[in-house]
Amino acid sequence: MEWSYSKERHRRETVERAAGRMLAVLRELLERSARERPLLIPQDFPLLALNEQQVDLLQERVPELEDAYPLTPLQEGMLFHTLADPGSGAYLEQLVFEIDDLRPEAFEQAWREVVSRHEVLRTSVHWEGLAGTGAGGLAERAVRAGAP
C-alpha cells in the first residue's frame, strides 16, 4: 500500500502514525478472518444492543453464527406462550408421511441444498442470558440466530 499526502498540509510523522494504525487494523482483520471461529463483536449485530459477553454466549451456543436479530412481535408472542405453557404444543405442527421408493442420499442432498439457500431454515431462537433494557425495565431479549 502506498500513501501520498500534501507536505504543505501534513507532517511525515502524522501520516506514518496513521499508516501504522491502518496497518494494525488490517493485521487484526486478517487474524480474525484466519481463525476457525471468527471473533464477533457487538457491532456485528447492529439491530441488537448486545454486549461482548452476550455475543460470546451466542457464539458459544451457535458456533457457526451468521447473524442475530430481534424477534418480530408475533415471534415474541409465540415465545411467551411457549414459555408460559411448555407442554401445550400450541405452536407445534407435525406431519408424518410414508414415501415409497425414497432414496435417502438424494433426499438428504436436496434438503441440505434447500437449507443452504434459505436462512430461515437455519434459524434458532435464543433468550436466556440475553437481558436487555427496554421501556419496561430489564427484560429478556430474544434473538434469532442463523447458522449453516
matplotlib code that plots the C-alpha trace (Angstrom):
import matplotlib.pyplot as plt

x = [0.0, 1.3, 0.4, 0.6, 0.0, 0.5, 3.7, 2.1, -0.9, 0.6, 3.8, 5.5, 5.2, 1.5, 1.0, 3.3, 1.2, -2.0, -0.5, 0.7, -2.7, -4.3, -1.7, -2.5, -6.2, -5.6, -3.4, -6.2, -8.8, -6.5, -6.0, -9.8, -10.6, -7.9, -9.4, -11.6, -14.3, -14.4, -14.2, -17.6, -18.2, -21.4, -21.1, -21.5, -25.2, -26.5, -30.1, -29.4, -28.0, -25.7, -22.5, -19.4, -20.4, -23.7, -22.1, -19.7, -22.6, -24.5, -21.4, -20.9, -24.5, -24.3, -20.7, -21.5, -23.3, -24.1, -26.3, -28.6, -31.6, -34.6, -37.8, -40.8, -43.8, -45.6, -42.5, -42.2, -45.8, -45.2, -42.2, -44.1, -46.9, -44.5, -42.6, -45.7, -47.1, -44.3, -46.4, -49.3, -47.9, -49.8, -47.3, -46.1, -47.3, -46.0, -46.8, -45.8, -45.6, -44.8, -42.9, -42.3, -39.1, -37.3, -33.6, -32.2, -29.0, -30.7, -33.3, -30.5, -28.6, -31.7, -32.6, -29.1, -29.3, -32.7, -31.3, -28.2, -30.4, -32.9, -31.5, -34.9, -34.4, -31.1, -32.7, -32.9, -34.3, -32.2, -33.2, -31.6, -28.7, -29.5, -31.0, -31.5, -33.1, -36.5, -39.1, -40.5, -37.1, -34.9, -36.4, -35.1, -34.2, -34.9, -32.9, -33.0, -29.6, -28.8, -26.2, -25.5]
y = [0.0, 3.4, 6.6, 10.0, 13.3, 17.0, 18.1, 21.5, 20.1, 17.1, 16.2, 12.9, 11.7, 12.2, 10.2, 7.5, 7.2, 7.0, 4.4, 2.4, 2.4, 1.3, -1.5, -2.7, -2.8, -4.7, -7.2, -7.7, -8.2, -10.8, -12.6, -12.6, -14.0, -16.7, -18.2, -21.3, -19.4, -15.7, -13.2, -11.5, -8.2, -6.3, -4.0, -7.1, -7.1, -3.5, -4.4, -5.6, -3.9, -6.8, -6.5, -8.6, -11.3, -11.7, -12.0, -14.6, -16.5, -16.5, -17.7, -20.4, -21.6, -21.3, -21.8, -21.1, -17.9, -15.9, -13.1, -12.2, -10.0, -9.3, -11.3, -9.9, -9.1, -12.2, -14.4, -12.7, -13.7, -17.2, -17.5, -16.0, -18.6, -21.4, -20.5, -19.9, -23.4, -25.5, -28.7, -27.2, -27.7, -24.6, -23.8, -27.3, -28.6, -32.0, -34.1, -37.7, -39.1, -42.5, -42.2, -45.2, -45.6, -42.7, -42.5, -41.3, -40.0, -37.9, -36.6, -35.6, -33.9, -32.0, -31.0, -29.7, -27.6, -26.1, -25.3, -23.6, -21.4, -20.3, -18.8, -19.1, -22.8, -22.3, -20.0, -20.7, -18.7, -17.7, -15.6, -17.0, -14.7, -12.1, -9.5, -6.0, -2.8, -1.9, 0.7, -1.6, -2.1, -5.2, -7.8, -10.9, -10.2, -13.0, -13.1, -15.2, -16.6, -18.0, -20.7, -23.2]
z = [0.0, -0.9, 0.9, -0.7, 1.0, 0.8, 2.6, 3.0, 5.0, 6.8, 8.6, 7.7, 11.3, 11.3, 8.1, 9.4, 12.6, 10.6, 8.2, 11.2, 12.8, 9.5, 9.2, 12.7, 11.9, 8.7, 10.5, 13.1, 10.4, 8.7, 12.0, 12.7, 9.3, 9.6, 12.8, 12.6, 14.5, 13.7, 16.5, 16.6, 18.4, 19.3, 16.3, 14.1, 15.2, 14.7, 15.3, 18.9, 21.9, 22.9, 25.0, 24.4, 27.0, 25.3, 21.8, 23.3, 24.8, 21.5, 19.6, 22.2, 21.7, 17.9, 16.8, 13.1, 13.9, 10.8, 12.1, 15.1, 15.1, 17.3, 17.2, 15.5, 17.7, 16.6, 17.3, 20.8, 21.5, 20.4, 22.6, 25.5, 25.2, 24.7, 27.9, 29.9, 29.0, 27.6, 27.2, 25.3, 21.9, 20.8, 18.1, 17.2, 13.9, 12.9, 9.8, 9.1, 5.6, 4.2, 1.0, -1.2, -3.1, -1.3, -2.0, 1.4, 0.0, -2.7, -0.2, 2.2, -0.5, -1.7, 1.9, 2.5, -0.7, 0.4, 3.9, 2.4, 0.2, 2.9, 6.1, 7.8, 7.9, 9.8, 12.4, 16.1, 19.0, 22.0, 25.0, 28.1, 29.3, 26.7, 29.0, 27.5, 28.7, 27.4, 28.2, 30.9, 32.6, 32.4, 30.2, 28.4, 24.8, 22.4, 19.2, 16.1, 15.3, 11.9, 11.3, 8.5]

ax = plt.figure().add_subplot(projection="3d")
ax.plot(x, y, z, "-o")
ax.set_aspect("equal")
plt.show()
